[in-house]
Amino acid sequence: MTDIAVIGAGIAGLVCAQQLSQAGYSVLVVEKSRGLGGRLATRRLHGICADHGACYLEPKGELLGRFVEILRSRQILKVWTEEVYELTVNALLTEPKNRSPRYVAPEGMSAIAKSLAPGLEILLNQRVVAITSIPENSWRLTLESSNEELTAKAIVVAIPAPQAVMLLEPLGESVLDAVFLDNLRSVEFYPSISVIAGYPPTSQPLPEWKALTFMDNADLAWIGLDSSKRPNPQQPHFVVQSSANFAQRHLESQDLQPVGQLMLQRAAESLSLPWLNTPEWMQVHRWRYAFPSCPWHEAFLSAGSPSPLVCCGDWCGGNLVEGAMLSGLAAADEINHQLRHLLLENVNFLKVLT
Ligand SMILES: Cc1cc2nc3c(=O)[nH]c(=O)nc-3n(C[C@H](O)[C@H](O)[C@H](O)COP(=O)(O)OP(=O)(O)OC[C@H]3O[C@@H](n4cnc5c(N)ncnc54)[C@H](O)[C@@H]3O)c2cc1C
């Protein structure tokens, strides 16, 4: 029996798990993928790495600011650029309005999540497929691949709300508060499609920008020269992100290659860089739950059940990586409040980094 099972090893789950573990609880993190980070995602392919999820960190508040400073001092993060260009529909490239440092991990953005893993017990490649309430105020978690079962006194569900609905709905209103389930169902996400595309070393001209936002483009949202994040890149490679509308139209496509090709064609046309249309290689990724479109207005969502069950993630209270971290911390506080009231004042998940 673990004190707390955390479902999801994205940034929210890891911050929450680290905080609770440092407070003295036994914590087990269960993650369905083979790596850490969730949407802080890095893919290794053709001898390079590329960030097909979160592209950079731009701290607005104190917590992410401190986190970034520590990761910079450990050479995990560096400033990538201070400028994100904008391209309007009539092909006008405009100088960035807001100059502020955008931080990236040369080893890939998933390195940020990995920095929070030391000391945590984490099960990878294990999807939680069912949760049941068992006597003596505890929970049982059923895992897909091993058919194994875990028990915990409390659960943190650190996954996108629509996925949490699928997992929690079967528990029904006899275990979960009806209002809680309604609130969870009210959260919605935009999808996104990302393309990673590599080009011959001779490709010219390379753009003057490293990152660019497409303004009012029906199909595209963002493009970054991802190779410029890496030390000594051998060839240029880009990451292109679709608009939410485009992703919605193509989300169920069996074959994503033509969808990715269409995105590159659109980018080549809009940017007047014809060679973008003929990559040496490319890979396409579908994010069914990319950005919260209709978030929950508080930093966590508690089930109101006899045994603690608290949901968190970027869809609670804020958005992006910073919002996910704050939500993970708020969920840790709430679980502690419902379980044992340990003193969390001197507990700081950032200690794992120092
Ligand atoms: C294309 C894209 C670009 C982005 N760009 C930026 C950016 O530039 N800057 C920024 O700050 N943010 C950006 N974001 C947003 C940022 O990535 C997210 O806000 C943040 O990573 C969310 O963290 P999270 O922990 O809430 O959720 P997630 O990262 O989604 O973590 C949830 C985890 O739960 C796991 N999981 C789900 N279901 C189960 C289950 N049943 N059992 C076990 N595990 C499960 C998932 O595999 C995942 O690892 C971007 C996102 C996308 C998709």
The ligand as a MOL file (V3000), in Angstrom:
LIG
                    3D

  0  0  0     0  0            999 V3000
M  V30 BEGIN CTAB
M  V30 COUNTS 53 58 0 0 0
M  V30 BEGIN ATOM
M  V30 1 C 2.5320 21.2490 -29.5480 0
M  V30 2 C 2.6250 21.8510 -28.1800 0
M  V30 3 C 3.4150 22.9810 -27.9790 0
M  V30 4 C 3.5220 23.5500 -26.7010 0
M  V30 5 N 4.3370 24.6330 -26.5100 0
M  V30 6 C 4.5450 25.1040 -25.2480 0
M  V30 7 C 5.5090 26.1240 -24.9940 0
M  V30 8 O 6.2080 26.5900 -25.9060 0
M  V30 9 N 5.6800 26.5510 -23.7040 0
M  V30 10 C 4.9550 26.0240 -22.6660 0
M  V30 11 O 5.1440 26.4430 -21.5190 0
M  V30 12 N 4.0280 25.0680 -22.8800 0
M  V30 13 C 3.8170 24.5840 -24.1450 0
M  V30 14 N 2.9140 23.5800 -24.3690 0
M  V30 15 C 2.0590 23.1540 -23.2590 0
M  V30 16 C 2.8140 22.2600 -22.2600 0
M  V30 17 O 3.4780 21.2520 -22.9510 0
M  V30 18 C 1.7910 21.6960 -21.2980 0
M  V30 19 O 1.0420 22.7580 -20.7310 0
M  V30 20 C 2.4070 20.9060 -20.1300 0
M  V30 21 O 3.4940 20.1320 -20.5610 0
M  V30 22 C 1.2910 20.0660 -19.5110 0
M  V30 23 O 1.7950 19.2920 -18.4520 0
M  V30 24 P 0.8290 18.3330 -17.6320 0
M  V30 25 O 1.6800 17.6520 -16.6270 0
M  V30 26 O -0.3580 19.1020 -17.1680 0
M  V30 27 O 0.2250 17.2740 -18.6850 0
M  V30 28 P 0.9380 16.2450 -19.6610 0
M  V30 29 O 2.2650 16.7470 -20.0910 0
M  V30 30 O -0.0660 15.9280 -20.7200 0
M  V30 31 O 1.1850 14.9410 -18.7540 0
M  V30 32 C 0.2190 13.9400 -18.5750 0
M  V30 33 C 0.9340 12.5850 -18.5160 0
M  V30 34 O -0.0030 11.5900 -18.1550 0
M  V30 35 C 0.2370 10.4170 -18.9000 0
M  V30 36 N -1.0180 9.6490 -18.8950 0
M  V30 37 C -2.2100 9.9710 -19.4750 0
M  V30 38 N -3.1330 9.0180 -19.2110 0
M  V30 39 C -2.5210 8.0840 -18.4390 0
M  V30 40 C -2.9530 6.8570 -17.8370 0
M  V30 41 N -4.2170 6.4080 -17.9730 0
M  V30 42 N -2.0650 6.1190 -17.1200 0
M  V30 43 C -0.7620 6.5640 -16.9500 0
M  V30 44 N -0.3100 7.7160 -17.5030 0
M  V30 45 C -1.1780 8.4700 -18.2220 0
M  V30 46 C 0.6540 10.9580 -20.2610 0
M  V30 47 O 1.3870 9.9930 -21.0140 0
M  V30 48 C 1.5140 12.1640 -19.8570 0
M  V30 49 O 2.8690 11.8120 -19.6980 0
M  V30 50 C 2.8040 22.9810 -25.6300 0
M  V30 51 C 2.0150 21.8430 -25.8290 0
M  V30 52 C 1.9290 21.2780 -27.0860 0
M  V30 53 C 1.1110 20.0300 -27.2840 0
M  V30 END ATOM
M  V30 BEGIN BOND
M  V30 1 1 1 2
M  V30 2 1 2 3
M  V30 3 2 2 52
M  V30 4 2 3 4
M  V30 5 1 4 5
M  V30 6 1 4 50
M  V30 7 2 5 6
M  V30 8 1 6 7
M  V30 9 1 6 13
M  V30 10 2 7 8
M  V30 11 1 7 9
M  V30 12 1 9 10
M  V30 13 2 10 11
M  V30 14 1 10 12
M  V30 15 2 12 13
M  V30 16 1 13 14
M  V30 17 1 14 15
M  V30 18 1 14 50
M  V30 19 1 15 16
M  V30 20 1 16 17
M  V30 21 1 16 18
M  V30 22 1 18 19
M  V30 23 1 18 20
M  V30 24 1 20 21
M  V30 25 1 20 22
M  V30 26 1 22 23
M  V30 27 1 23 24
M  V30 28 2 24 25
M  V30 29 1 24 26
M  V30 30 1 24 27
M  V30 31 1 27 28
M  V30 32 2 28 29
M  V30 33 1 28 30
M  V30 34 1 28 31
M  V30 35 1 31 32
M  V30 36 1 32 33
M  V30 37 1 33 34
M  V30 38 1 33 48
M  V30 39 1 34 35
M  V30 40 1 35 36
M  V30 41 1 35 46
M  V30 42 1 36 37
M  V30 43 1 36 45
M  V30 44 2 37 38
M  V30 45 1 38 39
M  V30 46 1 39 40
M  V30 47 2 39 45
M  V30 48 1 40 41
M  V30 49 2 40 42
M  V30 50 1 42 43
M  V30 51 2 43 44
M  V30 52 1 44 45
M  V30 53 1 46 47
M  V30 54 1 46 48
M  V30 55 1 48 49
M  V30 56 2 50 51
M  V30 57 1 51 52
M  V30 58 1 52 53
M  V30 END BOND
M  V30 END CTAB
M  END
